[in-house]
Amino acid sequence: MDLGVFGTGVMGQNHVRLYSGMKNVDSVRVYDINKDAAQRVADQNDAIASDSPEDLLRRVDAVSICVPTPHHLDIAKMAIAHEVHMLIEKPICQTVKQARELNECTSPELIVGVGHIERFNPIVSEIKKIIRKPLFIDARRHNPTSSRITGTSVVEDLMIHDVDVMAHLFDRSDCEVISRGTPDVCSALLTFGDVPVSLSASRKSSKKIRSIYIEEEDLTIEGDFMSQEVTVYRRPETYESNNERYVQENVIEKVLVNRVEPLNRELQVFVDCVREGRPFPISQKEATMNLEICERIARCFSAVQSTGRAPQKRQQEADPASHSRRRVQNGYGGLPRPSQGVVHRPMGYHGSGGADVQGPATASARDPPTTFHQNFES
């Protein structure tokens, strides 16, 4: 099979590298508007640089489209005209309107997939096996400032990964959205049915974070997309009192994940789908629905840009005098009453910096449960 790659940015280079190392790929061709960059990437990976998009499309069976998002639709239409199967890097297009236009002109005979890479991260399938009835989910995806050009906001660039994961776990059609932010930093509260899902994404962070935190009635799950680690905290069955202090006994399970490079897994699945004539796991329809949710989240940007400020708070929140009156009325200076018994605890798991993990595969299993004790003031 002959593969082609459009674009020699960060993702394009990775696609060329991985395709070139696959035994079931005969040749790899690459095209970029920057001919020198295309030739350099081709030389580094024993690939062939094409002089034009048409030349590449005439010589391959399938392509990866890794150009900036505003050009996805045009390149995809060219691939369709040449009857070439394609894998489009996320998001599928710059707008939902463009995505629908692409969907309408795609032949059912073509294999078309969209590269939502985290769907191929092994922790997603492990978490899906564990969860039963989530009460709350928090996902964080923060990046240091990058000069990488994407043509998209932080929602379509980063948050869309977690949108796809949540939509994979729940029903996309049953989603409510509240959001606040800027094109570089955004926070959103999604509700799938009765499950609140908090998402945050940033391109201004000093620390790289890729984490997910899930609470259920009897357990808590923490996952790190970079280290590919999943930890389950089981709710204690008993509480013991000891000298006016109670002891909580918890069980921690460390899930051993079969670690892989998600992009390599994604590309191998795409190649297999083309060879076998079966659909890619992330369809155009799913990718379009992900983009629809992202557009709803990103509407908060236009509200800020049109008024120059965030949406106004409720009057009682904006009025300092009313806040003072509440503080006097409750008699505790605005603090919770002692009888409320407030307990503070961290709401999320912060992953450490790093890249996709590569290494020898290990059998998926769980370590023996570890028991520990915690003392709390009664």
Secondary structure, DSSP 8 states (H G I E B T S, - for coil): -EEEEE--SHHHHHHHHHHHT-TT--EEEEE-SSHHHHHHHHHHTT-EE-SSHHHHHHT-SEEEE-S-GGGHHHHHHHHHHTT-EEEEESSSSSSHHHHHHHHHH--TTS-EEEE-GGGGSHHHHHHHHH-SS-SEEEEEEE--------SS-HIIIIIHHHHHHHHHHS-TTSEEEEEEE-SSEEEEEEEETTEEEEEEEESS-SS-EEEEEEE-SSEEEEEETTTTEEEEEE--S-EEEETTEEEEEEEEEEEE-----HHHHHHHHHHHHHHHT---SS-HHHHHHHHHHHHHHHHHHHHHHHHSS-----HHHH-HHHHHHHHHHHSSTTS--GGG-------S----S-----------EE---EEEEEEEE-
